[in-house]
Amino acid sequence: MIQTVILETRAGTGGDEAGLFAADLQRMYTRFATQKGWKVGSLGPNVVEITGEGASDILKHETGVHRVQRVPRTERAGRIHTSTATVAVLPKVSPVEVVINPVDLKFDIYRAGGHGGQNVQKVETAVRITHLPTGIVVSCQDERSQFKNKEKAMDVLRAKLYQMMQEQQAGSVSSLRRQQVGTAERSEKIRTWNFPQDRVTDHRLGIKSGNLESILEGNLDLLLRKIPNK
């Protein structure tokens, strides 16, 4: 079955190294999806939309805290640092499933920025949306069209509001995203990426795999094939 998800990676604990690892994870998932012939679209600096056969069934197990142990690129003494990044996989929902009152939205339009903070466009096409009742903020600047950026940002907002609705219906206190990624503390990990030992450990199932660098290059099947079908 063709499924669409919104996959978000964020830096957890560990400063700049956490941000670098979050970017590594997003690149891994993007390459993995491309290898499987799935459609991948950027929704922002740390968010992608993935559509493909069984995409949700496979990627939903990636949600949680990922811990990395490696020597940062900026570490001159060669010391191993431990950092974390979080992954959340949210279902894409239609406007019919989540109705948003326009008066609850605050829109900010600005110029899209590139690396180093420079403006890569001379016109204001980037869109930031704040959902006033919940405080959720989403943004998109990847498209040259303000309309398309608004459309993509609304997709992310709907997905996050849908998760909140699900959580409220279940009577939970915390949002589904928080259930997925916790507080991003090092002890709340689902997987550890240990570079010195070339080992990836899935703590939920006690599964270990080598070929760490290859997996991060998008060959996630090397790890997933070790996981029993659920």
C-alpha angles and dihedrals in degrees: 000000000000109000134180126209136174110227119198127187123192138179114256124182121339107066119238093356090060090054092049091051092048087056090048090053093049090050089050093053092045092052092043091053092047091051089054091051094249122148115250126193129177118237096177144320094306104017132080134177115223125192125183150107107312093348095146094043090056103036099043089078090061093070116115143049118329115198121206128197114191145115107274118234089242094051108106096178093058095239119159114240128199117218138158140220128188130225124200124183113199128184117243110239133194127243087251092060094048118032113198121196108228091219088064092062131087115196126202119188120197143152117283111251128216133203112314092023098281119144110250094190132047093212128063107253104137115103131207119187125195119195100213100202094053103024092233112155124197131171142183131189104158098103127068089224120080089208093055092047089051090049093052093045089052090053090057092045092051091050092052093045090049090056090051090051091051091049092049092049089052091051093239121155097213128053121259090248090057089049088054101046105020115198094319092246116156092245093058096069130141093186138020123208107201109187099182090056095036089232137136116196125195103205095193093064102018091241121153130193138179125211091078096163092048092051091051088052087065103275092122091149087077086070102029094056088063091058115090116240112265 
